[in-house]
């Protein structure tokens, strides 16, 4: 993604999927990359599902829309947190194997 002009989420996804980690990238980036890819896919699905909810909202009376949106906003927020925690739980053993990062040397 270095030097890339990322203008949209689709561009970001293409750039993210196109990264090939080598010695020029930090260890943190290389280690977190699999987690970020899964997280990004989950975010995309959440966004797609939210679009479906917005379509359903068109049939709701104006008086009920505030309650409808608030209810679904809370559901999606909690779903996002739940899915993030599931990803972290799934990758925790792998990430723990990397150990702690040493601070940069001052020499």
Secondary structure, DSSP 8 states (H G I E B T S, - for coil): -TT----SHHHHHHHHHH----TTS-HHHHHHHHHHHHHHHHHHHHHHHHHHHHHHHTTS-HHHHHHHHHHHHHHHHHHHHHHHHHHHHHHHHHHHHT---------
